[in-house]
Amino acid sequence: MATDAPPTAWNAIPLADRMGWARRHMRRTAAAGAALPPMPDVRLAATVHVDLKSALMMVACVEAGAQVKVHPADAATTRADVVAHLAGLGIPIADVATCVAWRPTHTLEMGGDIAVAAGPGSGIRAGIEVTRTGLTRLAAARIDHPVFDLDGVPLKHDLHNRFAGVPLKHDLHNRFAVGTSTWHAFTARTNLSLHGQVVGVIGFGEVGAGLAHAARTLGARVVVAEPDPARATMAAFGGFEVAALPETAARADVLVTATGRDNVVSAAVIGALKDGCILLNAGHSAAEIAVAALGAGTPVLPHVTQHRVEGRAVFLFAGGHIANLAAGDGDSLNAFDVTAALMTAAIGWTVEHGTDHPPGIHPLPDAAWRPAITLDG
């Protein structure tokens, strides 16, 4: 089910104008789309957040001759105007069962919903998974086709040696884009800054690290809850206070999840929150916060509800859905351009070469993504 876009000045601009602006500023993505091979026999099923940035990729595939169906990664991030625009181009929005019954030849996914539901004998020739959450699900599922890991793409181009050996998509997008856009959405919807606030960050992967660094830059006192000793050490060496989750929750003015795992903020954690705490989620899973444990909420602002927990007020942001997209405009166009270009180029490579690999999860080869990074646009 599509939602109306959050009430921002950006979304007040006609979609056609926003699409034109996006094409101008997502030059790598446009170039990668123009470089796609002919795909007349491809049926691509994509699980993505349905906004104008993903629309550019889907339109490029159709222009290359593919048929495309799109399954929304989250109804709360699905924009009604983009749905209508895609439908007018012959790109329908569909649920998982419809996508599986359609017998797609290829998949591009954020979360692995279609590939997991399809199972063996689906007819899928090859797929791409963009998220760590999806890769974890696929590793535990029965799949009989190759799936290529776009999340772990390494950047080795000479112009970017300082990132050599670091996962490109994982680091650039998750660390440098998501943290910034999450706090942009938070401030825009609440009219609150992070100055002097105690911000609890649950998880210190790339998303969590980006949230923590951005929050500190914006004036917050950051406390990190991370059970993995290596990541906790990284947080401590980065100058962040590290505490157990119950302590972090009890101290936080703002508590944000960034794990990709369900029920991280459980009923017990919710019971430890102080009066006035604001809860939000920046991870892929919309179930990181046990929203049901909050009980019925009362809207106090668009995208903010107040809940009573043991006599205390707790505020939930964006219903627990991914904050930057559900309550904001998502990552900036130029920041997301690298990720979108990688996905677009990976589709073309997978169509041409994906079936050369056996079933299972594989690293995405350099040849699949390097042209998208080196293109000048």
Secondary structure, DSSP 8 states (H G I E B T S, - for coil): --B---S-HHHHS-HHHHHHHHHHH-HHHHHHHHT----TT-EEEEEE--SHHHHHHHHHHHHTT-EEEEEES-GGG-BHHHHHHHHHTT--B--HHHHHHT--SEEEESS-HHHHHH-TTS---EEEE--HHHHHHHHTS---SEEEESTT-BB--GGGGGGBTSBHIIIIIIIIIIHHHHHHHHHHHH----TT-EEEEE--SHHHHHHHHHHHHTT-EEEEE--SHHHHHHHHHTT-EE--HHHHHHH-SEEEE-SS-TTSB-HHHHHT--TTEEEEE-SS-TTSB-GGGG-S-EEEETTEEEEEETTEEEEEEGGGSBHHHHSS--S-HHHHHHHHHHHHHHHHHHHHHGGGS-SEEEE--HHHHHHHHH---
